[in-house]
Amino acid sequence: MDGGSRRFRILILLGSLAMIGSGFLPWWRAGGDSVDGVLVPAQEGIGLEGPGIIIYGAAILALVLLDIGYMRGRWGFILDSPWMYLILGVVGAGALAYRGWELWSVGYLPFPQQSPGLALAAVGVALVLYGAGSGFGVSRRY
């Protein structure tokens, strides 16, 4: 395995791990303020609900493809290609955009300080997409 081939797979690995980790962090937080002297209880939601499940599933599938490609070694694996990782990244980006729109449509503007899970998912999706894009110039020699 040459250096370029290894490099784009490492980016996909790091992005997938970030996407998985983001599912366990808060994606939104509401309440915790005082309204007319009455404390409104705070609520938060993690990424393992709604479109976050699709992001989590895309990350797991990317890790499975990386693992199978690594186990097969020099014989390769047809699904261990930049096209497949690009498709998974686009699916994750679509789910992330939908979740961001969903939160924005109910009046919640997700800032990274209030929603670290959403920010980490965006970084993970960007790493997967960048890794898949940089994998197109790499030879398929194992």
Beta strands, then each sheet from edge to edge (+ up, - down):
strand 1: 26-30
strand 2: 34-35
strand 3: 38-39
strand 4: 43-46
sheet 1: 1+ 4-
sheet 2: 2+ 3-
end
